[in-house]
Each structure stands twice: as C-alpha cells, then as structure tokens.
Amino acid sequence: MARKSGIRRSAEDLVIEVFSVIVVFLLSVAMLLPILHVAAKAFSAEWAIVTGRVGLWPVGFQFDAMKAIVVSRLFLTAFYNSVFTAVAGTICTLTITAITAFPLSTRGIPGIKGVTLIFVFTMYFSGGIIPTYLLYHSYGLLNTRAILIIPGLINIWHLLIIKNYYEGLPDSIIESARLDGANYFTVFFKLIAPLSLPVYAAIVVFTSVILWNNYFDPMMYINSGRLQTLPLYLRDMIMKASNVELKAMLLEGDVSEESMIAASIVASTVPILLVYPFMQRHFVKGVTMGSVKS
C-alpha cells in the first residue's frame, strides 16, 4: 500500500487550529450582531422599536427613515465632505508615501538609515495637541478641507510597508534599467510603481477607511457646518437634543428617533464597505509582501 504524502498534523496542532477557528467565529459574530441590529432598526416601524421587538430583522418594514436621511441637506453635505476627503486624501497620501518610500528603500544612498530613523521616530513621539493646533492655525489650515488631508499625507506605518515591499523586488530590475541610462524617476514610474500595485491597493484600503472614519481631526479643527464630515454628523444625530433638522424630520414622518439615527449610521457605513470587494484580491498579498522585512 502506498504511503500517503503530506505533512501529518499532530493532535496539538489540530486543537490549536480548531480553537483559532472558534475564536475567530465568535469574534465575527460579536461584531456582526450589532451591525445587523442597527440595520434592522433603520428599517423597522416606530411601534416595533418602542416596544423592543426589533432584533436582527426589521419588524414592520418601512423606508421612510432612510429616505429622509439620504435627502437631508446636512447628510448630503457631510457625505460630500467625507467622500472628497477620502478620495482626495487617499490619492495624495498614496502618491506622497509611495514616492517617499522609494529612496528609503534604495541601497547605497549615504545617510539613508538615519533619515529612516527620523521617520520612525515620529511614530512614537509628537509635539502634542496644543502645539499642533497652534501650528495649523499659523498656517491658516483651520476650517479648511486641507486640514483633513495634509497632516496625514505620510502615514509612517504605511511608509514602512511600502518600503519593505520595494526592498523585496529584485535588484536586477533597477540595475539593468540604470545600465540602460534610466534615471530614478523613470525607474520608479515605469518599473517600480507598476510592480507595486498589490501593496498600493492595500494602502488604499487602509487610508480610505482611516479618512472616512476620522473623527478627532474634524472635531478639533473644523467649526464650519459646511465642512462637517459624516462622523461629526453622526455625533449630532446622537446628540439629538441639539439637532434641529432631526426634530423637523421626526415631525414630518412616522418614524422614531432611534430609527433615524440607525438609518444615518447605515447610510454612512455602506459606502466604505463597498470598497473592500474591489480591493480584496490585492489586499492580503500587498500586506504580506510588505511585512516580510523589518
């Protein structure tokens, strides 16, 4: 009888694997249940929410709350600001970070390790909130869309991921191009960048999620209602006592406050969730290949 090929797993490995699957499953369920509950409230009737009959599925289905939210002036303004910040910020951040990572990954440049350490230093130490606020004020960045994009143009963790990915590419590519007379700009834009699309896709996902969910910076540096982003809009919806528009929508429709708040959360979450399916095939490859070296 022929012997079966392959690596035989021990009982200990099997136990660890089963335990890991169970833990991941429980964590997934724990994260999914609140989302389903909020979505169910967004489409449930007022009487069902008030009486506490809404669980993971809508009761007395209604679309009035979602319709009121998506045509709301404040929501559309906040949605536009979040989309603009996420798209423009992701493009600018990826461009600046990718270009900055290239010289840091190039061997033979004098003092490049010291420059890398300066970048890494900023991961652990900052100037503090008050000096940072005064700095932004001195440059006239407060109450502008630029304040939501410029401070995060270079994310050091993303910089290191891209840098390590570059270092994993064959040196022969750059050497042969340099021997043919190509300068570093040509090498980067014609060779390095096209080969780095997987890690770029991973960084796009990371950056877009960070910018879309960014709450602290708009809260600190934005006072104008026309520049309000979705996280601040959701805060105002939750603090419903001060939200005049919410009170007006509640008077016009037959929906509850909880349903309006839940509809706002769903409408704010769905767009960023749609990004993942298009980036999934590059996501894991980009992260793994960019994290091999330290």
PyMOL commands that set and color helices and strands:
alter all, ss='L'
color gray80, all
select helices_A, chain A and resi 11-42+46-50+64-70+73-105+112-124+129-138+145-148+150-152+156-167+171-179+184-195+197-212+216-221+225-227+230-238+240-242+244-252+257-273+275-290
alter helices_A, ss='H'
color red, helices_A
deselect
rebuild
show_as cartoon
